[in-house]
Amino acid sequence: MEETRNLTIEEIIKIASEAAIEKYKQMEADKCEQEREKARKNTKRLLKGYKELKEHCEHAVASVENSVPSDLQIVLNEVFNRRGLLKVEAIAASKRRTELIIEHIDAMLAVYKTQCEHREVPYFEILIDFYVNSVPVEDIAISKNVSERTVYNYLERAEKDVSILLWGVQAA
């Protein structure tokens, strides 16, 4: 028969501390994984909406001066809210934020394109074809002479790479 013995306070503290440290490490790892996944989802959303974001920047009317004169009466009736603040200011601020986002995306995509060209891998082209140009995976697979599963693997790799470029250490 096994003999049971009472643990000392120090032994109990040591066991509890080790368990707490392990639990903390696991929680931190889970938190990092959640941040990586959030960054990747945000990257996918930005890439899916890339064309629309660009169009917003190009076509958003950010001031009354930019509006068509025949629309002036409509603009005057619609630009003021109950407090008398111009809604145009909100549109202009939105346009500026979107332009900044697009500039950052464009810069990071240029970096990624260079990285992929240097490594001689097709990740960048596949990413752009799929997200920006809305080319179906089947068509990408045919054009690159690879399986659809390979295209998905390349997309996953590209999403991770671009996430790190867009969001920094949070996505690493």
Sequence and secondary structure as in RCSB ss.txt:
>XXXX:A:sequence
MEETRNLTIEEIIKIASEAAIEKYKQMEADKCEQEREKARKNTKRLLKGYKELKEHCEHAVASVENSVPSDLQIV
LNEVFNRRGLLKVEAIAASKRRTELIIEHIDAMLAVYKTQCEHREVPYFEILIDFYVNSVPVEDIAISKNVSERT
VYNYLERAEKDVSILLWGVQAA
>XXXX:A:secstr
        HHHHHHHHHHHHHHHHHHHHHHHHHHHHHHHHHHHHHHHHTHHHHHHHHHH   SGGGS GGGHHHH
HHHSB TT  BHHHHHHHHHHHHHHHHHHHHHHHHHHHHHHHHHT SHHHHHIIIIIS   HHHHHHHHTS HHH
HHHHHHHHHHHHHHHHHGGGG 
